[in-house]
Amino acid sequence: MKWMFFAAALSLSAMPAAQADVAGRAPVPVQKVQKTTSESVGPILLSFQEAVSIDIPETIAGVSVGSPYIADVAVHDEHKLFISARSYGRTSLHVIDKDGRVVIDTVIHVVDGSQTKLSLVRAGSTYTYDCAPGCEVAPTPGDEKTYFEDVTGQIGVLNDGD
């Protein structure tokens, strides 16, 4: 009995891939992904609120980022991108050249890479500080809500004065 199933599976696997489907239509070949001439890019690892530039030898015609809430991508010119980390998480990045080829297909990881960050947990609430050389408030997503809103609100007022 085992040999019967093995023989049936073997005969099915030997069928030509170009056979017509039930409706009599010939199968459509799937296009292969074209290899890029770009240097290998990625995965891209950024710290929260960090930015990085990437130079690409091909002419950039289009850019797609999976989640603009995690990373923002700006095209500076036809060969340079700027990527800004907006929130913790992971998202995809695709860059298309003028011939419509995907020349970059990678992942952006936004992490907490700070070596000077101090998280103070008091009564179950988190308060974040950046300590280099002295400690300053550094509100971070996940901090206690009132603390976060108060500090970011004050920063907003200071920035509106510019």
Secondary structure as GFF3:
##gff-version 3
##sequence-region A 1 162
A	DSSP	alpha_helix	2	13	.	.	.	ID=ss1
A	DSSP	beta_strand	44	47	.	.	.	ID=ss2
A	DSSP	beta_strand	51	55	.	.	.	ID=ss3
A	DSSP	beta_strand	60	65	.	.	.	ID=ss4
A	DSSP	beta_strand	71	77	.	.	.	ID=ss5
A	DSSP	beta_strand	80	85	.	.	.	ID=ss6
A	DSSP	beta_strand	89	97	.	.	.	ID=ss7
A	DSSP	beta_strand	102	111	.	.	.	ID=ss8
A	DSSP	beta_strand	117	122	.	.	.	ID=ss9
A	DSSP	beta_strand	125	131	.	.	.	ID=ss10
A	DSSP	beta_strand	135	137	.	.	.	ID=ss11
A	DSSP	alpha_helix	145	160	.	.	.	ID=ss12
###
